[in-house]
Amino acid sequence: MSLISTKGIYGLNAMYELSLVHNEKPVQIKEISKSAKIPQNYLEQILVVLKKAELVVSVRGANGGYMLAKNPEEINIKEILIALEGDLNITELEVENPVLKLFYEESTHKLREIFNISLRDLQEYQEKLMFQINYTI
């Protein structure tokens, strides 16, 4: 069981790639597809959803492509996942048992807190990765 679908994972991956080149120039779909390892046709569908959610903008023309609609520190991971997944809930079912209902409500709240970081905050993970790589060498 996965809490985040392929759509959410690919969408977050594409948004991260766009955050790395924020404000430089629009990035063409084929470039995002290649760097993020996302099938181009699927990426096009994801970008349409992200555009409707006002998280990316498209620029037409020979030098066109996609850009973040806001600064990376203003775009929340939770916001991206909700746009792509619909919502972040542990379960969609109505639970009758009051103990389990409370458990699921608290779990959903914690899940939302985990993803309540910005695209810019993902750079901390880049730093952790570099530390791990340097540490193992």
N, C-alpha and C positions, 0 to 999 in steps of 0.2 A: 504494500500500500504506500502510495506516495502522496504527500500533501500538496506538492506543487507539480503541475503537469509539465510536459515538454514545452508547451506554449509559454508557460511562465518562466521556465529556465531559459529558453531561447530569447524571450523578450528582455529579461534582465541582462542576459549576456550582451544583446545588441545595445541596450541602453548604457551598459558599462563601456563598451567600445566607443560609443558616441561621447561619453563623458571624458574619455582620454584625449579627444581632439576638440573639446568644446571651444566654440568661437573661432576656430581656425578657418574652417570652410565646410560646406556641406559634404557629406560622405555618401557616395553612390552605394546603392543596394549591393552590387556585386562586391564592393570592397568590404562592407560590413559582413556579408555572407562568408567571404573568404577568411577574414580575420577572426570571426566568431564561430566559424565552422557550423553555419546554419544553412540548410537548403534554401536557395534563393526564393523559390516560389512560396515557401512557408514564411520566410522572413517578410515578404511583401504583405501577406495577410496580417502578420503581427504588427507591422508598422502602420497599417491602416487603423487598427484598434488603438495603438498608442497615439496616433494623430488625433483621433476622435476624442481621446482622453486629454488632449492638449499637453501631452508630454514631449512630443516631437513636432517639428514643422518640416514641411517639404519645400524644396526650392526647385523650381523648374529651370530647364535650359541645359546647355551643354556642360556647364559646371555645376549642375544641380545635384540634389541628393537630399539627405536628411540631416537635421541638426536637433539638438536638444531645444525644447521650447523655453527652458529656464536654465539657470545656473545649476550645476550638479549638486550644490549644497541645498538647493531648494526643491529637489526632486527626491522623494522618499521611496525607499524600496517597497514599503507596504502599498503605496499609491500605484506603483507599477504592477505589482502582483494583483491588486484588486481590479485594476483595469483589464488585466488579461484573464484572471481566474474567476472574476465575478465577486468574490469575497474570500476572506480568510476565516474559515470556521473549521473546528475539529470535526463536527458532524452537522449534517443538514437535517437529520431526523429530529422530530420532537420527542424528547425523552420524558417518560412518565416518572421514573424514579427520582425523587428530589435530591438524593445524595449524588447520583450520577449527573443529574442536570447541573448542579452546582459545580461539580468537578469539570464538566465540559465547558461551562461558562468561564471558569477561571483559566482553564487550559487555552481557550480561544483568546482570552485577554493577554495571556503571557506570549502566545504566538504572535499576536499583533505588536506587542512590545519588542520582540526580537527583531522584527522587520521594520521597526520604526527608526531607521537610520537613513542617511542620505547617500546618494551615489558617491559623493565626495568621501564619505566615511569608509567606503570600500578600499580607499588607499591604505588604511591601516592594515588591511589584510595583505596588501601588496608588500608592506613593510615586514609583516610577520613571515610571509613567504620568503623574502630575501634573507631574513635572519635565519630561517630554517635551512635554506640552501647553503648559506655561509657556515652555519654551524656543523652541517654534515660533511663539509669538504675538509 
